[in-house]
Amino acid sequence: VIPVFSLRSEGSCGVGDFGDLKAMVDWTVLTRMRVIQLLPVYDTTIHKNWLDSYPYNSISIYALHPQYVDLRQLPKLADEKEMAEYEERRAALNALLQVDYEAVSALKQEYLHAVFRREGKEMLSSERFTAFFKRNEDWLVPYAAFCVLRDRFGTADFHGWPEYAEYRTEDIRAFCRPSAPAYEEVSYYYYVQFCLHEQLLAVSDYARAKGIILKGDIPIGISRNSVEAWVEPYYFNLDGQAGAPPDDFSVNGQNWGFPTYNWEVMLEDGCSWWVRRFRKMAEYFNAYRIDHVLGFFRIWEIPSDSVHGLLGHFSPSLPMSVEEIEGYGLRFRKNYFTHPNISDWVLDKLFGERAEEVKAVYLDALGMDWYALKPEYDTQRKVEAAFAGKSSAEDAALREGLYALISNVLFIPDPKQPDKYHPRISARCDYLYQTLSEEEKRAFDALYEDYYYHRHNEFWYGQAMRKLPVLVEATQMLVCAEDLGMVPECVPWVMDDLRILTLEIQTMPKKFGLKFGRLEENPYRSVSTIFTHDMPTLRGWWEEDAVRAQQYFNEVLQKDGEAPASIPGWLCEEVVARHLYSPSMLCLISWQDWMAIDERLRYPDVDFERINVPSNPRNYWHYRMHLTIEELMGCDDLNRKIRMLITHSGRD
């Protein structure tokens, strides 16, 4: 398991590319592995800076990311001096430990533009390009127009464009006509996508010929500043925000910022949007991972004025009436339960010595030790705006405290049925809950348990079965799903009915009450892995929590005595071996965890190997292998050991 951007070869340009992926197929064959799993490879060019390193925020569900083009497969620059300068810059970028996203993108764009000026017209008149254009015209034309307009107007937010803000097919066709003034700019994007397509298709064909499965990744969301949101807005709720409820990754939930899907419209035409997407993906991949498959059952929808995910609710869902709430024995007090509960003791807990400052600047006194947020600070987005540009630790703590005040409620009114309510996720950890009597707490606990774990099972099963069968049957790709998080009871029913592989992580067991899962109980139709890209590596996890590592050492690995502070290579090898021996159909191990078994080869800095920290919405996705693929091919002892592990487990 490794992202394309993390690949490193002697000739790559500071970031992994499709040429490197082909070389990685050779290492996979050498070690007797059978599958390479990637992160999404689609174009994310929105901001034109390092924020675009986030691979799940694409501007197109079809267009491949220009950073993955292998420049070695293109003609050299005509001017020898320019070529020498390029080579010097390329070598400097490739020597960096991590991806310099902005510098890499700039250099690759310069090179692509130079080659396009030289061979673009000839390439675009070739039979190969003509066939490609004919097959992909429906998405390629609006994508190219979008990119040109983004470049001209300096923003991907099409709502603010002075022209073409509203997509009209006839206008964009005219804009992209070969006789139109913009055609040279438009055709550049045709050319880049054609190069990427041919290179990835060549890798795909090579992998298939070698018996290697390429496994892609389908992001659950799209950017609200994307081609699809511009061209097909009726498929999305552009005023909504998708995310995830609180979990081990983030106590405040996750707000991805993606619009939610208008499933009723999608279902009217047989989910053709999804079918087209999957069939395009099948040109390159034999298997795919559905990112956050729970989103096909229900999505965590967050109000547009929220920053954190705590004020969200599941959509679709069955909100509770006042009568139902009171049926559990909890007298419903609307104002008390649905408005931020702000009193002196809460302010003291949250802000300590700064409580008086908060009262003076951000709150209105209501009397009797009660306060309300001033109108200019009464939503998290307003608070976020007020703190824009303030980056000190003190300001960050104050901002987070105000966010916490705003989410200190017990129930959230349903946006479509305001007389019905959702119990706020994780409310039992918040201040308002603490003010309830013991009898009220028992009543709330009972309704909370029923609402989040029982009430929706049949309902969400029906929702998923309206969507997923069409998608599973759209291609012959093997379907795997990321089914982690707050998993409803009905999810395994659907996964089993549709033969979708589940994701099994020993440290995130799905059986209630277990600290660690039992690998020998993994279902056959599953993917067994140690950790995903959203988690630390095995070495990082081990060092995060000494008590947890000790428990795993004694109870799971059955070792006596004190666990080592840092996990040694021989113990990493044992953990990997145990996963290989599991009954799961696929066992997919991150490249970092494979390297961990050899103490001479693994990178000394454990933190360096982390790809993503989900609690950080501005994570820089720039991890790179510290070895080149050429060096990896020559690591005879490691490669022999990997072959032995795979052979002995019966997975070869």
Secondary structure as GFF3:
##gff-version 3
##sequence-region A 1 652
A	DSSP	three_ten_helix	4	6	.	.	.	ID=ss1
A	DSSP	alpha_helix	18	30	.	.	.	ID=ss2
A	DSSP	beta_strand	35	37	.	.	.	ID=ss3
A	DSSP	three_ten_helix	50	53	.	.	.	ID=ss4
A	DSSP	three_ten_helix	66	68	.	.	.	ID=ss5
A	DSSP	three_ten_helix	71	73	.	.	.	ID=ss6
A	DSSP	alpha_helix	80	94	.	.	.	ID=ss7
A	DSSP	alpha_helix	101	124	.	.	.	ID=ss8
A	DSSP	alpha_helix	127	153	.	.	.	ID=ss9
A	DSSP	three_ten_helix	158	160	.	.	.	ID=ss10
A	DSSP	alpha_helix	169	175	.	.	.	ID=ss11
A	DSSP	alpha_helix	183	209	.	.	.	ID=ss12
A	DSSP	beta_strand	213	218	.	.	.	ID=ss13
A	DSSP	alpha_helix	227	231	.	.	.	ID=ss14
A	DSSP	three_ten_helix	233	235	.	.	.	ID=ss15
A	DSSP	beta_strand	236	244	.	.	.	ID=ss16
A	DSSP	beta_strand	254	261	.	.	.	ID=ss17
A	DSSP	alpha_helix	263	268	.	.	.	ID=ss18
A	DSSP	alpha_helix	272	281	.	.	.	ID=ss19
A	DSSP	beta_strand	287	290	.	.	.	ID=ss20
A	DSSP	three_ten_helix	293	296	.	.	.	ID=ss21
A	DSSP	beta_strand	299	302	.	.	.	ID=ss22
A	DSSP	beta_strand	313	315	.	.	.	ID=ss23
A	DSSP	beta_strand	320	321	.	.	.	ID=ss24
A	DSSP	alpha_helix	322	327	.	.	.	ID=ss25
A	DSSP	alpha_helix	334	338	.	.	.	ID=ss26
A	DSSP	beta_strand	342	343	.	.	.	ID=ss27
A	DSSP	alpha_helix	344	351	.	.	.	ID=ss28
A	DSSP	three_ten_helix	352	354	.	.	.	ID=ss29
A	DSSP	alpha_helix	355	362	.	.	.	ID=ss30
A	DSSP	beta_strand	363	367	.	.	.	ID=ss31
A	DSSP	beta_strand	370	373	.	.	.	ID=ss32
A	DSSP	three_ten_helix	375	377	.	.	.	ID=ss33
A	DSSP	alpha_helix	380	386	.	.	.	ID=ss34
A	DSSP	alpha_helix	393	406	.	.	.	ID=ss35
A	DSSP	beta_strand	411	413	.	.	.	ID=ss36
A	DSSP	beta_strand	420	423	.	.	.	ID=ss37
A	DSSP	three_ten_helix	427	429	.	.	.	ID=ss38
A	DSSP	alpha_helix	431	434	.	.	.	ID=ss39
A	DSSP	alpha_helix	438	453	.	.	.	ID=ss40
A	DSSP	alpha_helix	457	472	.	.	.	ID=ss41
A	DSSP	beta_strand	478	481	.	.	.	ID=ss42
A	DSSP	alpha_helix	491	498	.	.	.	ID=ss43
A	DSSP	beta_strand	502	505	.	.	.	ID=ss44
A	DSSP	three_ten_helix	519	521	.	.	.	ID=ss45
A	DSSP	beta_strand	526	529	.	.	.	ID=ss46
A	DSSP	alpha_helix	538	544	.	.	.	ID=ss47
A	DSSP	alpha_helix	546	551	.	.	.	ID=ss48
A	DSSP	pi_helix	552	556	.	.	.	ID=ss49
A	DSSP	alpha_helix	569	580	.	.	.	ID=ss50
A	DSSP	beta_strand	586	587	.	.	.	ID=ss51
A	DSSP	alpha_helix	591	595	.	.	.	ID=ss52
A	DSSP	three_ten_helix	607	609	.	.	.	ID=ss53
A	DSSP	alpha_helix	629	633	.	.	.	ID=ss54
A	DSSP	alpha_helix	636	648	.	.	.	ID=ss55
###
